[in-house]
Amino acid sequence: MFAKRALFAIGQAICHPKLWVVAYVALAVAVLWRTPESAGDLGTSDSIEYATSAKHWVDGEGLTIITYGEVHPSRYPPGYAVLFLAPIYALGASSLGAGIYSVVATGIGLAILLWILCAQFLPSRQASCAAGITLGATLFIWQFDWVSRMIMSDIPGVFLFFVVWTAWLGRNKNPNLSYLIAGTATGIAVSLRLTHLAFCIPLLVGLFYVRPMSLFWRRASLLLVPILLCMAWQMFYYHQVFGSPLFTGYHYWLPPSAYSLSLESVGENLLGMLHIFSPEHKRTELWQWVIGPAMVACPLLAAWACRRWRPEHWVRTKEARVGLGLVALPIVLFYACYPFQPVRFMLFLYIAWFALGAVWTLSLCDRFPKWLLLAIFGTLVFQVQDFFCTKRAMESSYRHTLMVQSDAQLPEDALLIGQFSTISAQYFFVGDSARTFLPIYSKGSAHLVGAFGEERRPLASNDISRNPERIEEAFDAGRRVFLMTELTHWRTDDVILDQLLDKYHVQPSFAIIRKPSVVELTRK
């Protein structure tokens, strides 16, 4: 009885709206404390790319970035960099660190504004729910590189989506204007990051209930036309920069034989987790076609189920608040078990966390449309699972564990070829290893920095461009040679890579997290 009352008290405390303000302030202090003063000590993270592209845009150099002495176009459309970061540099700031600080401050400010906005339009418990779900997507992230990615793309996208939500609440006053605002806000979110297309799901669900059909097509056009225009603008940017309207990742220079997953899809992140459980890659393309549509269909099915069975009859607020208190248990167990890397158990905790969150979310729907709120929750689940399947795996020990559990392992004496980056190389050197890393280029005094900056290892100054015979020496010694393919700045016209692909056979080895990250080179 005591435990039940204690958990109920915890649930009530978590539901208090003012708690979220305190949590946001604590998060702001923690993030700013972790943020470096300049970008010089970091790898090529999203934050640096946004900051440098904004600075170059202000200087009249276009939306470009400089990595290891090479000039490359920015991967991202100029929306966020121009809107939020360019004014910082236009006012005279010269350090990249100023732009990165503004990234963090902008993201936190948007999160707080989100809470205030929801509090104005919604009852206090529902405002807490909205802010709590948004905060839940960022509370796990306490490394700067991940925080910058979430703040620059996911948090503004979620914020804009909740603007859509509030606009939807006023649809009875001026429905046509509401649909136009919703489409424009969602289109901007999509232009910031293409995966935010999932934010359209609740709005499309709402269209199913619009009658007659003439009104349906009018409001559908008001909703979809701004979204399509923003997507067209993004595709135009990619076409101008990369020569293709669809940005398919960082593997565009590889031959088709190097792909075990040939298409990008919504289910790609989840497929990366499936690789842990099954070493059979031949089935993944079929799963990709199944999982992607299934993830989009789940919120729609949930909306239909809520409309049909009315969950308020079987979910009580008191019980749901107790369930919310139990959310802390899987979080504690997650970090308690983290050093032991029980992957299946962590996946179970991930599912259990969102199951409890779903019960709590439904319990807070007093007079709000159940189907709409659950659809919103489904889109946020999609965003957070991206973090669990990819961003969390950026830590070296975790990625190394996933590598060991893959269908193929790197031998201890393997020769690894790749461009230096903290993301591409660091997880292959956990513990004592006889592996050798051969960089494509050696720019200055490059060092191998661990995921948290705690370890530095000097790289060989003799790179492959100066000593190509090292590959043949490895083959002669009976060692296997692997090429890392998830690198971000290799170009299709790279002479060295062309020589490698012409001289050796390229075959898929195994996938880490998302894509076929490692391919093996063999003699022809």
PyMOL commands that set and color helices and strands:
alter all, ss='L'
color gray80, all
select helices_A, chain A and resi 2-14+17-34+46-58+79-90+96-121+124-136+144-169+175-192+194-207+213-242+256-258+268-277+284-309+311-313+317-326+328-336+338-340+343-363+370-389+391-394+396-404+422-428+469-476+495-503
alter helices_A, ss='H'
color red, helices_A
select strands_A, chain A and resi 64-67+70-73+415-418+436-439+447-449+456-458+481-484+504-512+515-523
alter strands_A, ss='S'
color yellow, strands_A
deselect
rebuild
show_as cartoon
